[in-house]
């Protein structure tokens, strides 16, 4: 008569050799480990083993006693419980959630309750950052969720917002980790302004241009048409104004540190902007960007003519340029990350391996894998699976 499956659980203070001690004892009695997970957390150790006992060479009670004695010897609390033999569930649809935000009580309870209510099974959950920025990874199976996927994502986002968390939603595929290129929009993303609005203020047409900008960002009017209309209103503006604005550019807080971290991790970085070369070029110099594309204002006799050099970089052209850069780097699109904030970035986000909307307009939220606020900009690193030891260097824990 075959013996049952058992689950062996052991916990205690971490030290080298604990896994080896337990598994060597199991091997000596011909026990077959069919599943195992072990981890260390804040100096504590835990291991879970599913053991097939059908071929063990000693009685099950003797194995239990040996494991309990071993636990006492090596400083672990050990328990052994029978379980019914079973199979791994087939047909799982795994998704990795990354939550980001300031720490506060109730985050885990809120997210796990939402998942439970919608029949999404938590396969694994772990804290990956705790301090000034709190971050969690939650691997879930959405095969049995009770509402359409898009509704699930929107409702999850609302639930996370209730506890001050952003959430990024990634399918758990072979391409989830090995990203190699990250493409950023610029205006409203890496800089805290729309440059054409700044130029318009200097030209005395701020109100008119700002209205058109808002409509274009929300997808109410086609970007190319909107840009031409706005640039036309700048006709006659002295080109020296551009230099003055460039010198006072405010980089989004955390952006410089993020770019530095991405470069340290080996990423190629591109800026693809519907803005203007005069501004984007300055950011390239400041941050050491690999690829830069932006629109070019026509200047004659030291003044803006109200025209642009064709072709204009709009939503479609942004996606094309992203593909061209990926081709130059011999990368698949699944290895590309795109970050933007407006309707003009929608095709970049849709066609990349991971599309992140940064404090976006509503039209972009519908196509993004995740939405994060600007104060959580560094959280992009956690979504990319950067090694934990590297993250500690790049995003230090500032919590006392």
N, C-alpha and C positions, 0 to 999 in steps of 0.2 A: 504493500500500500504506500503510495507516494506521500511524502510529507508536504505540509502547506508552504505557501510563500510567507515570508515574514518581512516586517520592516524593522530595521535596526536604526535607532536614533541615538546619537551621542553628542553631548555638549560639555563645554568647559573652557578653561583658559587655553589660549592658543600657544603652541610651541612646535618646533620641527618634529616630524616623524609620526604624528598622531594617525594620519590616514594609513601610513605603512603598517603600523602596529595592528590596526583593526583588520585591514584587508589580508595581511599575511596569516593571521589566525584563521580567517575564513578559508583561505586557500589551502591551508594544511588539512582541513577536514573536508575538502572537495566541495565547498559551497560555491554556487554559481551566482555571481552578482549580475543582475539583469538591469539595474538602474542605480545610479549613484549621483549625489550632489553634495559637495562640501564647500564651505567658505569660512573666511575669517572676517570678523567685524568688530572693530574697536577693541582688539586684543582678545576677543572671544572666538571660539571655534565651534562649528556645528557640522555634522555629517548625517546624511540620510541615505540608507542603503536598502534596496529591495533585493531580497535574497531568495533564490529558488533552492529549496532544501531537498529536492527529490533525490539527489545523489550524495548527500553528506554521509560521511563515514562513521558518525557517532549519533546517538539519539539527540533529538532536538533539545531536550531538557539539559543535556550535558553541554551543548553548544551555548545555550543561554547562560549557564553557570560560568563557563569559561569567559564569555564576553563580559559578564558582570565583574568577575575577578580582574580581568584586564583593565576595565574601566577604573577600578579602584587603584590599580597600580600606576596608571598613567594620568590620573586626575580628571577623568571624565565621568559624567552621569550617563549611564547607558540604559536604554530600554529596548525590549524585543517584543513585538506584538504580531500575532498572526493576522494575515489579510487574505482575502479571496484572490485566487489567481485571476489575472485579467490581462486584456490587451490594451495597448496604447490606442486611444481613440483615433480613428482615421477621419480624413476629410476636414481637418482643422484649417481654419483661415486665420493665420496669426498676424497680428498687428502690434507694433511697438509704439506705445505712447510715451512721450517725454513731457513731463510737466515742469514748469519753471516759474519761479516767483519768490517773493519774500516769505520767509518762514512764519507760520502761525499755527495755532492748534486747529485740528479738524480737517486738514488737507486730505490725509489718507482716508479718513472716514467718508468724506464727501465724494471722492472719486470712486472708492470701492462700492459705496452704496448705489451710485449711479449705474455702475457696471452690473451690479447684482440685479437691480430693478429692470435692466434691459437684457438680461440673460447673456451677458458677455462674461466668459470665464477667465479669471486671472490665472495665468500659467506661472508667472514669476513677477515679483515686485522687489525693487531694491532702491535705496537712496544712493544717488551718485554725487550729490553735493549738499552740504549743510553749512550754512553760514550766512553771508550777506545775500547769496543766491541759493535758494533751495531747489533741488532738482531730483526727480524720480524717473526711473525707467519701469514701465509696467507692460509686460508682454501679455496680450489677451487673445483669446480665441473668439472671433465674432461670427462663427458659423451659425450659431443659433440665436442671434439677436432678433428682437421682436419688432423692430421698425426698420424702414429702408436705411441703407448705409449713410446717405447724405443727411437724413434727418438725425441719425445717431451722432454723426460728427458735429452737427450744429448744436444739438442738445448737450453733448459732452463739453463743447466749448463754453456754453452758458453755465454749466455746472462748475467748471473750473474757475470761471470768472468770479463766481460767488465766494470763492476762497482765495481770490487774488492770484490765480495761476494761469499762465499761458499753457497751451498744449499743442504738441506737434504729433501728427498721426502718420506713421510710416508702415508700409507693408513689410513684413519680415522676409525679405528675399536675399539671395546671394549678393545682390548689389547694394544692400543697405549700408554696409560699412565702407567699402573701398571707394569713396568719393575722392576725386583728384583735382577738380576744377570748381571754383565757386565764382559765380557771376553776380555782380551787384548792380542794381540801379543806383543813381546818385542823388538827385534832388529828392529831398524828403526821406532818404534812406541813409546814406553816408553823410549827408549834410542836412542841417535842420532848417532848410529853406527851399523854395522853388526859385531858382536863379532868375528866371524870366520875370517873376514878380518883383524881385529886387531891382532889376533894370527898369521895369515899368514905373516904380516909385520915383526913380531918378529922372525919368522922362516925363513925369507928371501925368501918367495915364494908369496909375496903379489900380484904381477901382475897376476900370474896363477890363484890364488884363487879368486881374484876380478873378473876376467873374467867369471869364472864359476858361481860365486854368482849372477852377473848381469843377466846371461842367465836364471838361476833358478828363480829369482824374477820376470822375465818377462814371465815365463811359457814356455820358449823355450826348457828346458830339465826337466825331472822329478826330483822332489826335493830330493827324497831318494838317487837316483843315484848320483846327484850332491853333496850331503852332504858327502857321502862316499868318493868320489873322493877328495874333499877338505880336509877332515880329514886325509886321507892317506898322503897328502903332509905335514902334521904337525908331522909326525913320528919323534921322537927323541927330540922334543921341551921340554925344562925343565919345569916342572909343576910350578915352582916358578914364571914363566912369567904370568901365569893365575892370581895369587894373585896380581901381580903388576898392571895388567890391571884392575882387579876388583876394586882396590883402587882408580882408576882414572876414574871410570865410570861417564859419564855425562848423567844425567836424562834429558829427553826432557823438555825444559822450560814450566812451567805450569802443568806438569804431576803430581808433588807432590801435588800441590794445588787441582787438579782435583780429585785425589784419596781421599784426605782428605774430600773434599766436598761430594763425593759419599758415603763414609762411614758414614758421618753425616746424610745423607738422608736414611740410612738403607740398602744400596746395599751390596750384597756379591760380592767380587772381585776375579777374577781368572786370572792368567797368564798362557797361553799355548804357549810355544815357541818351535820353531825348533832349537833354540840355545842351550846353555849348562847350566847345573845345577849350575856350579860354579858362573856364572854371575847372573842368575835369582834368586838364593837363596839370593844373596846380596840385590837385590831389594825387595824381600819378607821381609827381616829383616828391611830394611830402611823405607818401606811404610806400613808395617803391612798387607800384602795380605793374603786372606783366603785360596786360593788354588793355587798351583804352579806345573806345569809340564814342563819338558824340557829334552833334550837329555843329556846323560852322556858320557863324554870322558873316555876311559880306560887309567888308569895311572899305570905303573909298574916301580918300582925302581926310582920313582921321575921323570919319563919322559912319555910323551904321546906315546902310541903304534901305533897311526894311526888308531885306531878302536873305535867303539861306542858300548855301551850296547844296545842290542835289547830289545823290539821293538823300532824302530826309530819313532819319532813323525814327521809325514808328514801331508799333507793336510787332508787326510782321517782320520788319527788318531786324529788330532786336533778337527774335528767335533765330533768324538766319545767321546772324553774326555769332550767336552762341554755338550753333552747329559748326560753323567754320572754325572757331577756336578749338572746339573739341576735336575736330578733324586734324588740326595742326598738332595737337597733343596726343593723337592716336587714342582717343578715349571714346567709349560708348556714352550715349546720352544718359544712361543710368548712373554714370559716374560723375554727373554734373549737378551742382546745387545752384539754384537761382533764388535771389532775394530781391524783392521789390515792394512797392507800396501802392501802385495805382493801376488803372485799367491798361495803361501802356505796357505793363509788365506781364499781362495775363498769359501770352503765348510762351514767354520764357518759362514761367512757372509750370505751365501745363506740359511742356516738352522736356523738362529736366527730370533727373532722377529724384530730386527732392526740391519742392517749391515752397519757400517760406515767405509769408507775407508779414511785413514789418509795419505794425500799426497801420493797417491798410484801409483803403476805401472798401465799401461793402462789396463792390463788384469783384474785387480780387479775393475776398474771403471764400468765395464759392469754388475757386479753382486751386486754392493753396492746400498743401498737406498740413500746414500749421500756421497759426497766427501768433506772433509774439510782439510785445510792446518794446519800445526803444530802451527802457531801463533794463530789459532782460536781453539786450543785444549779445552779451557774452554767452548766453545760453545756446546760441547756435552751435558752439563747440560741443555741448553735451548731446546734441542731436546727431552729431557726426561720428559718435563713438570714439572720440579721442581717448588715448590711454589715460587712466585715472591719475597715474603719477605725473603725467605731463600737464593735466588739467590743474593739479595742485600748484604747479609752477606758474602756469599761465593765468589762472583765475584763483588767486590766493583766498583762503578762508579768512575773512576780515571780522568774523563774529567773535567777540571776546569770550 
